[in-house]
Amino acid sequence: MKRPAMFSLYPAVLLLSAAVASVAAASTAGASPGQEPRLRSPSATVLPNAQLASPQIARRVEALLKQMTLDEKIGQLVQYNDQGFSATTADGDQALAANPETKTRVDAMQLAREGRLGSMLNVVGAEKTRAFQEAAMHSRLHIPILFGADVIHGYRTIYPVPLGLAASWDTRLVEDVSHMSATEATTAGVKWFYSPMVDISRDARWGRSTEGAGEDPYLGSAMARAYVRGYQGSDLSKPDSVAASVKHFAAYGAAEAGREYNTTDMSDIRLRQVYLPPYKAAVEAGAATMMSSFNALNGVPATASPYLMDEILRKEWGFDGFVVSDYTAVMELINHGIALDAAAATEKALKAGVEVDMMSHFYDTQIPKLLDEHRLSMATVDEAVRRVLRVKFALGLFEHPYAQGAEVTHAVPGHRPLVRRAAEESFVLLRNAPVDGKAVLPLGEGVKSVALIGPLADASNEMQGAWGGGARTPDVVTLRQALERRMQQRGGHLLFAQGTDIDSDSAAGFDAALQAARQADVVVMALGESSAMSGEAGSRAHLDLPGKQQQLLEQVAATGKPVVLLVFSGRPLVLDWAARHVPAIMAVWFPGTEAGNALANVLFGDVAPSGKLPMSFPRAVGQEPLYYNQFPTGRPPGAADLSRPPAGDTRFISRYIDVPNDALFPFGYGLSYSSFAYSDVRVSRRALPLAGANRPDARSLLTVTATLTNTGKREATEVAQLYVRNLGASVEQPVRSLKGFQRVTLAPGESRQLRFELGFPELSFYDVRSRQIVEPTHYTVWVGGSSQATQQAEFDVTR
């Protein structure tokens, strides 16, 4: 949505199925502009959020709606920030997030007094929110304001950026930290999070990859459900619950060339099979609100798309909440070229199903005119107001409009263990080669001196990544601070040299860095991006280490000392040279408040790394977009050695001539300090009758089992993954797709049988008429530790 300034415990559970199914289509519906005619599923009969659909709330909404003037109704449909109001938050912070300059000039406090302000953007703090809320509660109808904020991965106590959190593959952990952030932010008056971002991202150039769960719809759906459960809990009206705003609907992550705000274009099959499942999973989990995306999809801007907002979201999925535009997205319909003026933009957005206009200043100025000209009906306005009021009643705002409890203004000591564990689980060990016959990590007792080198070693302001909540830099534990304490405890010492800045042409610090490296037993290098290089408006055309960091890495490696490379980033980077020359590499993302302590625990072996990649790391930026679940081609490379230039039979195949096709580090990949073996992959049935499988309610049709063994010398956690391929279908299917995973902790030598259930959600696909179906085809399943799993079994769906 915006770019930030300062705001910029339980075991995991087995996920057996993804709620990615929509009811099989039965009737033909007209297509929106830019869309082909298709079969539409019947209106949903299951209400995703029973609380929003309760008869009691409906009666309260209707009673209030009858009393409202047109101005008061329109007020519920607009959102502004606190421009012109000078009160600060409890710790003196002036802003929650930095936003583009707009031409909007309104007096938000006066609107609140008049009952003409429905919601506010990034206005936080008990004092500040109370000032606006008191004004609203003294208006004619006493309708409270809903305060929304960019709380993406923590409010005061910050956990890893969402891409890093997804690397944990731990849905219960995601639920726990999400609830934690809600408990903190609600003390500052916030009852609505602009999160989770569930956009699938297959292109590491896109900066907002950092805000999502990566490239896979199954993993993305699991994470989406966890965020919604964590934020909203079982009852929206509870003091520590917040309404989720699932974003960005839809397909924002498929921006062409990975360039921010760019257009997207795809088939309906790809939309439904890859990009829509996480949004749908969030709706089914009860998400109270959605946010429209900036992009156009197949020529129609999402903010003006009846196909997305009405046909799919409301009619197919039964969504009961409201949709808010992204920041000035209604106004931007003019830039898209589908609206000539503010009135046309308002008409198209509101009719499409975008109930709340964030910061455009269009709805409040244009709705009266559109009603007078009969271009908009009062019924459309009333339905939009109903949806907003419905959420406010469900949140209990009418009964409890103000922040409750002592306001949280700093990182909470009691929350540090949870965010530290989240960081530890997010780290992905990419390489751990032996030096002198022994793996570099974990650092052993013989290591008495460590050289810590790099611009991110002591950068407390960078550890929180994009959208770092209401974090305070002094609360952050840096890697340098943690390693200094650890080395003192071990009777050793730490040598520190920054070496270079993150994005600088200066090599002035190289000599000091090289001197430190030569004096140390082991070198730990903290390299990567700044937090501003990812997130919104953070697209990059080059994915290498920025500035002089690559040169610094190469010179330090040339000293011959064992090197551990810690890669701080909000996306996959190109690490091809490092993968060939650096013995130990770990992706650590932006870990949050407890960054240093979590890293020290993993580096010294107190905790074994267990993270797995949620996005593929490319060998070269020219491979992007890159993802594991690609479609097959008519000329596959087969057994050709793609590391060699093409010649003879290896030329006229689907390949690059200068780099292999595959990822340097693939989706689902991650090493441990132990080792694991998979065996005995079996299916409970060799044949499934089509009549039983092709039913949307069919679950547990077949069980896949496998044996997982810890073959190493220490206890460790493995993320076991199930992949499926479907051959013989009417529409080509990916070479493999994730359909299940579980985190398993095993003692040395311990074995455990894994069980995965397959049903309609896992076996079905979308056909050329956009129907989700199962056909009589041949299936292969793999179980292993990454998307390159080799242990397999097969079965058929038969007529």
SULUR-V620568 format. One record per residue. N is the residue number from 0. PSI is psi in whole degrees, 0 to 359 (999 if undefined). NEAR is the number of other C-alpha atoms within 10 Angstrom. Layout:
BEGIN
n;psi;near
N;PSI;NEAR
N;PSI;NEAR
END
This chain:
BEGIN
n;psi;near
0;295;24
1;175;16
2;135;20
3;155;23
4;259;17
5;330;21
6;8;26
7;999;24
8;127;11
9;159;11
10;153;12
11;160;17
12;157;15
13;128;18
14;117;18
15;335;19
16;156;20
17;134;24
18;75;19
19;9;24
20;142;23
21;157;20
22;141;19
23;139;18
24;151;17
25;338;11
26;153;10
27;138;13
28;152;12
29;152;13
30;150;15
31;165;14
32;137;13
33;4;13
34;146;15
35;149;12
36;146;14
37;171;17
38;137;18
39;140;22
40;150;22
41;158;17
42;142;14
43;142;16
44;345;11
45;123;11
46;120;17
47;325;23
48;98;18
49;332;11
50;316;22
51;330;26
52;10;18
53;141;13
54;325;11
55;314;11
56;321;18
57;318;17
58;320;12
59;320;14
60;312;20
61;321;14
62;319;11
63;319;14
64;322;17
65;336;9
66;349;12
67;139;15
68;170;11
69;316;14
70;320;15
71;324;21
72;312;23
73;324;26
74;327;22
75;346;27
76;8;26
77;153;24
78;132;28
79;165;24
80;196;19
81;30;20
82;128;13
83;354;11
84;132;13
85;353;9
86;143;15
87;169;17
88;174;20
89;329;16
90;13;12
91;1;10
92;135;16
93;339;14
94;151;20
95;322;25
96;147;23
97;137;14
98;160;13
99;150;9
100;135;6
101;167;11
102;4;9
103;126;13
104;96;11
105;159;15
106;95;14
107;323;20
108;320;20
109;320;14
110;319;19
111;317;26
112;327;19
113;3;20
114;33;27
115;28;27
116;110;29
117;323;27
118;161;24
119;152;24
120;120;22
121;38;22
122;112;27
123;162;29
124;136;26
125;319;24
126;313;18
127;313;19
128;325;25
129;322;19
130;313;15
131;320;25
132;321;25
133;321;17
134;315;19
135;320;26
136;346;20
137;6;15
138;176;17
139;314;13
140;0;14
141;42;17
142;122;25
143;156;30
144;142;29
145;119;26
146;118;24
147;152;24
148;155;24
149;72;29
150;100;28
151;316;26
152;56;27
153;151;30
154;290;30
155;320;25
156;111;32
157;134;38
158;178;36
159;153;35
160;153;31
161;325;28
162;320;25
163;319;33
164;323;32
165;333;30
166;345;31
167;334;27
168;36;30
169;94;27
170;327;26
171;322;20
172;315;26
173;318;28
174;318;23
175;313;21
176;329;27
177;316;28
178;321;23
179;314;24
180;326;27
181;320;27
182;329;20
183;312;25
184;329;30
185;336;27
186;345;22
187;13;28
188;359;26
189;128;31
190;16;31
191;121;29
192;134;24
193;67;24
194;152;28
195;154;31
196;119;30
197;18;35
198;129;33
199;132;28
200;118;32
201;7;22
202;109;30
203;346;34
204;335;26
205;121;29
206;330;25
207;6;29
208;328;32
209;337;32
210;353;29
211;195;28
212;11;33
213;214;31
214;353;28
215;132;25
216;331;28
217;309;25
218;318;25
219;321;30
220;319;24
221;318;25
222;321;29
223;313;32
224;319;27
225;317;25
226;313;29
227;316;29
228;319;24
229;316;24
230;310;30
231;338;28
232;203;20
233;351;12
234;114;15
235;335;23
236;352;22
237;147;14
238;331;19
239;19;22
240;147;26
241;155;29
242;134;30
243;147;27
244;103;28
245;129;30
246;162;28
247;120;25
248;110;27
249;158;30
250;25;28
251;327;28
252;354;32
253;24;27
254;131;22
255;135;16
256;14;18
257;18;25
258;128;20
259;138;23
260;7;19
261;167;16
262;161;23
263;147;20
264;127;18
265;165;11
266;160;14
267;329;19
268;311;18
269;319;13
270;310;18
271;328;21
272;333;19
273;311;20
274;327;27
275;332;22
276;317;28
277;323;30
278;317;30
279;320;28
280;321;28
281;319;31
282;315;26
283;334;20
284;355;19
285;17;26
286;132;30
287;331;32
288;162;25
289;160;31
290;130;28
291;152;31
292;163;26
293;329;28
294;158;29
295;145;23
296;116;26
297;40;16
298;351;16
299;116;23
300;136;25
301;325;30
302;349;33
303;28;28
304;102;26
305;331;23
306;314;21
307;309;23
308;330;25
309;302;18
310;310;23
311;302;20
312;314;22
313;311;19
314;318;18
315;318;19
316;348;25
317;31;20
318;130;28
319;348;25
320;204;26
321;163;27
322;130;28
323;142;27
324;157;31
325;174;26
326;111;24
327;22;19
328;329;27
329;313;35
330;324;26
331;352;20
332;334;27
333;316;15
334;327;12
335;340;17
336;9;11
337;357;16
338;134;19
339;339;12
340;178;15
341;323;20
342;315;19
343;320;19
344;317;24
345;314;28
346;314;21
347;319;20
348;314;27
349;319;25
350;327;20
351;328;19
352;22;27
353;106;28
354;328;28
355;130;29
356;110;28
357;106;25
358;2;25
359;335;24
360;34;22
361;313;22
362;315;28
363;334;21
364;337;14
365;334;18
366;315;24
367;318;17
368;317;13
369;325;18
370;316;14
371;325;10
372;5;10
373;29;10
374;349;13
375;139;19
376;153;14
377;331;14
378;321;9
379;316;14
380;314;19
381;319;17
382;321;15
383;316;24
384;320;23
385;314;24
386;322;24
387;313;25
388;323;30
389;315;24
390;320;25
391;318;26
392;317;22
393;326;20
394;350;27
395;22;17
396;328;19
397;327;16
398;325;10
399;77;13
400;343;22
401;161;24
402;143;22
403;147;14
404;175;13
405;132;11
406;133;18
407;119;21
408;354;22
409;170;17
410;137;23
411;121;15
412;321;9
413;345;9
414;348;17
415;318;16
416;323;15
417;314;19
418;333;26
419;317;24
420;322;19
421;318;29
422;315;32
423;318;28
424;342;28
425;339;32
426;136;31
427;114;28
428;112;25
429;331;23
430;141;24
431;68;21
432;154;16
433;146;13
434;122;13
435;40;8
436;4;7
437;138;10
438;143;17
439;319;21
440;146;23
441;160;19
442;126;17
443;177;12
444;336;9
445;351;9
446;109;15
447;342;17
448;132;20
449;131;23
450;120;25
451;118;29
452;137;30
453;156;28
454;348;22
455;8;27
456;329;25
457;32;22
458;82;19
459;329;22
460;349;20
461;344;24
462;342;32
463;353;32
464;186;32
465;145;31
466;51;31
467;28;34
468;204;28
469;41;29
470;153;25
471;127;23
472;320;18
473;341;12
474;344;18
475;136;24
476;116;20
477;167;27
478;320;23
479;314;23
480;316;16
481;319;19
482;326;24
483;316;19
484;316;15
485;317;18
486;326;17
487;318;12
488;328;10
489;358;14
490;19;9
491;197;16
492;156;19
493;131;19
494;130;19
495;137;21
496;129;22
497;323;21
498;305;26
499;170;24
500;171;20
501;312;19
502;76;16
503;153;11
504;3;12
505;135;13
506;20;15
507;332;11
508;4;15
509;317;23
510;316;15
511;321;14
512;317;24
513;323;20
514;317;15
515;318;22
516;318;30
517;334;15
518;352;14
519;158;20
520;321;15
521;145;21
522;128;26
523;122;22
524;126;27
525;93;24
526;165;26
527;209;29
528;164;27
529;162;23
530;333;24
531;350;19
532;352;21
533;179;26
534;191;26
535;140;21
536;31;17
537;34;21
538;144;22
539;138;18
540;340;13
541;134;14
542;19;21
543;170;18
544;128;21
545;166;18
546;222;18
547;16;18
548;322;28
549;317;17
550;321;14
551;315;23
552;314;24
553;321;14
554;322;16
555;318;25
556;328;20
557;346;14
558;343;13
559;357;11
560;146;18
561;133;23
562;133;26
563;118;24
564;117;26
565;121;24
566;110;24
567;123;26
568;165;27
569;16;34
570;167;29
571;140;26
572;165;24
573;114;20
574;31;21
575;314;15
576;314;12
577;321;17
578;339;19
579;341;9
580;346;13
581;124;21
582;328;21
583;127;24
584;135;24
585;129;21
586;122;27
587;1;28
588;220;32
589;106;33
590;342;30
591;199;31
592;320;32
593;29;30
594;305;28
595;314;24
596;319;25
597;317;29
598;318;24
599;319;24
600;322;20
601;319;21
602;321;21
603;5;17
604;8;15
605;327;11
606;134;21
607;136;24
608;142;28
609;1;26
610;152;33
611;146;30
612;130;30
613;351;29
614;146;30
615;139;28
616;124;27
617;160;27
618;328;23
619;150;20
620;336;19
621;348;13
622;343;18
623;144;18
624;140;19
625;131;24
626;153;23
627;325;22
628;59;19
629;161;12
630;151;10
631;163;13
632;168;11
633;344;7
634;71;10
635;155;12
636;338;17
637;230;10
638;11;7
639;143;14
640;99;11
641;358;19
642;350;12
643;151;12
644;149;13
645;145;17
646;139;9
647;236;6
648;350;9
649;9;18
650;308;15
651;58;12
652;169;15
653;106;15
654;168;18
655;155;15
656;350;15
657;1;12
658;146;15
659;160;18
660;326;18
661;169;17
662;152;18
663;315;17
664;114;22
665;165;22
666;137;25
667;357;26
668;145;24
669;136;24
670;171;21
671;172;22
672;354;21
673;194;20
674;153;17
675;149;22
676;140;14
677;142;21
678;168;16
679;48;14
680;123;21
681;158;21
682;146;22
683;339;12
684;141;13
685;344;14
686;139;17
687;129;17
688;136;14
689;321;16
690;326;13
691;332;17
692;328;26
693;54;21
694;127;18
695;334;18
696;5;13
697;120;13
698;156;17
699;48;16
700;331;16
701;144;18
702;130;16
703;129;21
704;153;20
705;159;24
706;128;17
707;130;24
708;133;20
709;106;24
710;5;17
711;197;18
712;8;12
713;158;15
714;141;18
715;166;21
716;133;23
717;144;25
718;103;21
719;136;24
720;140;21
721;128;27
722;150;23
723;141;22
724;144;19
725;117;26
726;139;16
727;8;12
728;166;14
729;341;13
730;133;13
731;145;14
732;159;18
733;158;15
734;334;17
735;154;21
736;137;22
737;131;25
738;10;25
739;152;24
740;162;26
741;145;21
742;129;21
743;125;19
744;126;17
745;143;21
746;164;16
747;130;17
748;353;13
749;144;14
750;154;16
751;141;14
752;130;13
753;147;20
754;131;20
755;134;22
756;134;20
757;134;23
758;197;22
759;316;25
760;324;25
761;333;24
762;345;21
763;167;21
764;173;24
765;132;21
766;187;18
767;346;13
768;20;15
769;32;22
770;138;22
771;116;26
772;166;21
773;136;24
774;163;22
775;100;21
776;178;18
777;131;16
778;142;18
779;137;17
780;143;24
781;145;27
782;128;32
783;192;27
784;9;23
785;180;23
786;356;22
787;24;16
788;144;18
789;337;14
790;125;16
791;167;20
792;168;19
793;156;18
794;171;19
795;148;19
796;123;21
797;156;15
798;999;12
END
